[in-house]
Amino acid sequence: MKIKSIVKGFLTFIPGVSRILPDPGTGGTISAGYCYGVWLKHLTYLRENGMTRIPHTLAELGPGDSLGIGFSAMLCGVDKYFALDVVEYSNNPRNLEIFDELVDMFRARAPRPTKGWPDFDEFLDTRLFPSHILTDELMESALSPERVASIRRAIQNLGQTVDGISISYVVPWSNPEIIEHSSVDLVISHSVLEHVSDLEATYHALYSWLKPQGRISHQIDFTSHGLSNEWNGYRAYSQWLWKIILGKRTFLINREPYSTHLDLILHSGFQLDIVLKRIQIDGIPRNKLDKSWKAISDEDLNCSGVFLQATKP
């Protein structure tokens, strides 16, 4: 148990304290290299699982400190991008800096940065770049000076359409009607869905937004995010202790296991394309679980992450 986690949660109940606590941001998308690598991973697996062309319209849940993952997609040919978050972390100076770095990386056909999980190197060329997807012809068009300039102006004028390019940054989002039904080709998230409080409504919204044959691509992290010493140690916390740790924060983690996501995806109407599970057996043992988790399956107890993609029929 981490006393620090309990203290942080408890402090949020004290009026005014939340405003002076440091905000660590979300990490990850503060780096252009991270955004570049995340997009290449999702894109590569999407192609391996049947997506034959770059989507026209993309929605991303939880972009975090920058809109860099969406920018990476736009620099490959996406024209319309919805960035949906619950807290406004991103800002234009940071976005423009990361965008310019990404332009250089794509023009150089830079190799994927760190390896990460799941590994997708087997699908890349000798430069560790997906040249079978992002061909020179495609990239010449997507990275034309005129198109890059239009994307840059769209970043500076969020919510406006610039030469057929648009970027909508919606914070906070709670109403699924913000995106037109059957209008999106792809919805992605990366280490985000473990933070969502209403998963059922969220998966239904994704299904509603997607066109027929539209796809979802999600990587979900089931680790404790530093809230316990063991990666799955939060399952030893009782319900009352968890309420204290959660406090009055906008989001933390929802503690829902892999099977919950799988059930909701299937019940929403999606057809699974790929499920890659990361299994770790070095967490807390079953005899350390709180009573509320005693019935959890071994698969859920030991699944520290999942990468999955699915299609709307």
N, C-alpha and C positions, 0 to 999 in steps of 0.2 A: 504494500500500500504506500502511496506517495502522499505524505502529509501536505506537501506543497499544492497538490491538486485540490485537496479539501479546503485549504485556506483561500485559494484563489476563488473557488466557487462561493464560499461563505462571504467573502468581501463584496461580491456583487449584490448581496441583499442590503448592503448599507447604502442609504441614499447619497449620491454624489461621488462615491468611490469609483464606480465604473468609468467616470469621465477622466480620472487621473491615472488609471492603470495603463501601462504601456500597451500599445497595440502591435503585436509582432507581425501583422500582415499574414499572408497565406503561404509565402515562400514560393518556390517553383517558378511561376511565370514572371518573376522579377528578372529572369535570365532568358535572353534570346535563344541561347543554345538549348535550354530546357524545352522551350516552346517548339523549337524546330524538331527536336528529337521525338517529342510526344506526338506531333502531327504525323511525322513520317511513320511512326509505329502504327497508329490507327489507320492511316491511309494504306500501308502495306498489307495489313491483315484484311482490310476491307476488300482490296483487290484479290487477295488469295481466297476470299469467301464469296466472290461473285460480282462485286461492284465493277462495272466495266468502264465507267467514265467519271471524271471529276464532278462532284455535285455542283449544282447551280446555287442552291440555298442551304446554308448551314446554321444550325442553332447550337449554342454551347451553354451548358449549365456550369455555373461557378468558375468563370475565367480567372478570378482572383486578382493578383497584383498588376496584371496587364492583360491586354487582349491579344497577346502574342500568338496563342495557338490558332485563333481565328485568322489573324493576319497571315500566318503561315499557309493556311488553307486558301486564302484569297490570292496569295502569290503563286498558287498552283492552279488558279482558275475559278475559284468560288467568287460569285458576284454579289451575293446578298448574305449578310452575317448578322445573326441575332446573338448578343451576349447577355445572358440572364444571370443576375446575382442577387444575393440578399443584403449585402453590404457593399458600399461603393469604395473599393480599394484602388481601382484603376484611375489614372489621370492622364491627360493628353501629353504633357512633356515626357513622361515615362513611356507612353505608348509610341510616340514618334521616335524616340531613341531606339526602342526595341525594333520597331518597324524597319528603320534604316539598317540595323544590324542584320535583320532577316533578309532583306533585299540582297545584301552582300553575300550572305551564306547560300542563298538559292542560286545566285548568278555564278558562284564558284562551284556549285554542286558539292557543297561541303559534306563530308561523311557524317553519319549520325554521331552525336557526341558520346556520352557514356552508354554502356551496354544496357543496363537496366533489366527489368523483367516485365513482360515475357521477352525472351530473346527473339529477334527477327532477322538476324544477320544472314541466315540462309537464303532469304529472299532478296538480298541486296547484291549489287555488283561489287567488283573488286575495290571500288572506292568507298564502299559502304553507303551507297546512294541508290534509291529505287529507280534507276534509269529506264527500267521496263515499263514503269508507270509514267514518270515524269520525263518523257522523251525530250530531245533537244527541240523538236518542232513545237511541242506543247509549251515548253518553258520559254521559247522565243516569243510566243504569243502572250503568255501570262505575264512575262516580265518586260514587255515592251515599255519604253520610256513613257509613252502616253498613258498606259494603263497603270503603271506604278504611280505616276503623278496623280491620277484620278483617285486611287486608293488613299494616297496621302492626304488629299483634300477632303475625302470622306471621313478620315480620322479627325481632321480639324473641324469638321462640321457633322458631328454625330447625329444621326436621325434624318439626314438629308440625302437625296440621291444625286450622285455626281457621275455623269456619263454612264449611267446604268449600274453604278456601284453604290451600295448602301451598307451602313453599319449602324445597328440599333443597339444601344447599351441601356438595358432596362434594370433599374435598381430602386427599390426592391421589387421583385416580381412575385406575385401570388395568384394572379388571375390568368388562367390558361388562355383566355380570349385575347390576350395581347398578341398572339400569333394566329393567323388565319388557319382554319382547318384545311388539311390536305394541301399544304403549301410548301413544306420543307422536304428536302431530299435526305438530309442526314442530321442526326442529333448526337453530339458527343459530350462526354465528361471524363475527367481524369482525376481520381482521388477526390470525388465530390459527393457521390450518392451516399457515402457513409455518414454524411452530415445532415442529410435531408430529413426533416421531422415527419412529413406526410408522404411516404413513399408511394402509397397506393394512388393518391391523386396525381403525383408527379408522373408515374408511368402511364397513367391514363392520358395525361396531357401530351406526353411524347407521342403516343399512338395517334391522338387526334391531330397533332400538327403535321405528321408525316403523310406524304403522298403514298398511294399504293406502290409497293416495292421500295419505299423509303427504308432507311436503316438507322439503327442505334449502335453506338460503339462506346462502351464504358469500361474503365478500369476502376475497381472499387477496392479500397484499403480497409481491411478489418483489424488492423493493429490498434493499440491503445492511444496512439498519437501522443505518447509521453505521459499519459495519465496514470500509468502503473509501471512498476519495474519490469514485469514480464509483458511480452507483446500482447497477450490476451488476458492480462491480469484484471482488466475491468470487469470480467465476468465473475470475479470473486466479490464484487461490491454489492451490497444489499440495495434494494430499491430506494430506501430512505437516504442512504449515503450517496447514491448516485444523484438524487435530487439536489443535495447540497453541492456536489461537484459541478453539476450543470449550472446551478445558480440561476441568474437572470440573463445569461448570455444569449445572444441572438441565435447562435448555433454552437454545437460542440460535436459529439458523435452520437448516432442513434442506437448503437449496439446491436443493430439487426444483423443476423448472420447471412451467409450465402444463400441458404434455402429460401429465406424470405424474398430476396430479390428474384430468384429463379421462379418462384410461385407467382409473384406479381407480374413478371414479364409474360409468362405463359397465359395467365388469366386476363391480361390486357389484350391478348390476341396476337402477340408476336410469335414468329417462328424462329427458333434459335439457329444460328449459323455456326457459332463456335463458342466453346466455354473452356477456358484455361484456368485451372485452379493452382494456387500456390499453397502447398501443404507444409506446415511446420509442426514438429512434434516436441519442440523445446519450450512450449508455454506452460501454463499452470496445469497440473493434472486434474482429473475429474473430481477427486475428493476435496479439492480446494474451491470448487464452484459454489456460488451462492445458491440457495434453494430454488430461486427463480430460473436457474439455468440447468438444474439437475437432469432434465429430460433432453438436453441438447444432444444431437447426434455427434459421433466422433468426427464426421466430415466437417460439420459446422464448427466444432471446437478447435479443430486443427487447421482450418482454412484461413490463412492470413491475407489472402488477396485473390481477386478473380478478374480476368479480362474476358469480356463477352461481347458478342455482336449478334444482332437479330434483325429480322426483316418484317415489315408490315405487309401481309399478303395483299 
